[in-house]
Amino acid sequence: MKLIDNWRCAWRFLSVQAMSLALAVQATWLSLPDDLRAQVPLWVAASVTAFLLITGLIGRLFQQRGSDGTPLG
C-alpha cells in the first residue's frame, strides 16, 4: 500500500470531506442525550449519513482540481 503523491492535499478532496461529515453526523448522533435522540427519527441520521457516504464514493470517481487547475488526486 502506498500513499498518493499529494496526500497532504487530501482534505480538499470531495470524498474526504463527505466521509468526514458522515463521521461527524454519526458522532453527533451518538453523543445526543437519549430524550433528544428520541425526538429525531433514526432514519434521518441514517439517511444523511448514507447520502454523505454515497457523495464521497461519487467524488472519488471524478478528477478534482485545485484552485490553480492542477489535479488533486
C-alpha positions as CSV (number, residue, x, y, z in Angstrom):
1,M,0.0,0.0,0.0
2,K,1.4,3.4,-1.0
3,L,0.1,6.9,-0.2
4,I,-0.9,9.1,-3.1
5,D,1.6,11.7,-4.2
6,N,-0.3,14.6,-2.9
7,W,-1.6,13.1,0.3
8,R,-1.2,16.4,2.1
9,C,-3.9,17.9,0.0
10,A,-6.4,15.1,0.8
11,W,-8.5,17.4,2.9
12,R,-9.5,19.2,-0.3
13,F,-11.0,16.0,-1.9
14,L,-14.8,15.9,-2.0
15,S,-14.6,12.2,-0.9
16,V,-12.6,13.0,2.2
17,Q,-14.8,16.0,3.1
18,A,-18.0,13.9,2.6
19,M,-16.8,11.0,4.6
20,S,-15.6,13.3,7.4
21,L,-19.0,14.9,7.6
22,A,-20.6,11.4,7.7
23,L,-18.4,10.6,10.6
24,A,-19.3,13.9,12.3
25,V,-23.0,13.2,11.9
26,Q,-22.7,9.7,13.5
27,A,-20.6,11.0,16.3
28,T,-23.1,13.8,17.0
29,W,-26.0,11.4,16.9
30,L,-24.3,9.1,19.4
31,S,-23.5,12.0,21.7
32,L,-27.0,13.3,21.9
33,P,-29.0,12.5,25.1
34,D,-31.5,9.7,24.7
35,D,-34.5,12.0,25.2
36,L,-33.3,14.3,22.4
37,R,-32.5,11.3,20.1
38,A,-36.0,10.0,20.7
39,Q,-37.3,13.3,19.1
40,V,-35.5,12.7,15.8
41,P,-36.3,9.6,13.8
42,L,-33.4,7.2,13.3
43,W,-34.0,7.2,9.6
44,V,-33.0,10.9,9.4
45,A,-29.5,10.3,10.8
46,A,-29.1,7.2,8.7
47,S,-30.3,8.9,5.5
48,V,-27.9,11.9,6.0
49,T,-25.0,9.6,6.6
50,A,-25.9,7.4,3.6
51,F,-26.2,10.5,1.4
52,L,-22.7,11.7,2.5
53,L,-21.1,8.4,2.0
54,I,-22.6,8.0,-1.5
55,T,-21.4,11.5,-2.3
56,G,-17.9,10.5,-1.1
57,L,-17.9,7.5,-3.4
58,I,-19.1,9.6,-6.4
59,G,-16.4,12.2,-5.5
60,R,-13.7,9.5,-5.9
61,L,-14.8,8.8,-9.4
62,F,-14.1,12.3,-10.8
63,Q,-10.8,14.1,-11.2
64,Q,-10.7,17.0,-8.8
65,R,-8.7,20.1,-9.5
66,G,-7.2,22.7,-7.1
67,S,-7.7,26.4,-7.4
68,D,-4.6,26.6,-9.6
69,G,-6.0,24.0,-12.0
70,T,-3.7,21.1,-11.1
71,P,-5.2,17.7,-10.4
72,L,-5.7,17.0,-6.7
73,G,-5.8,13.3,-6.7
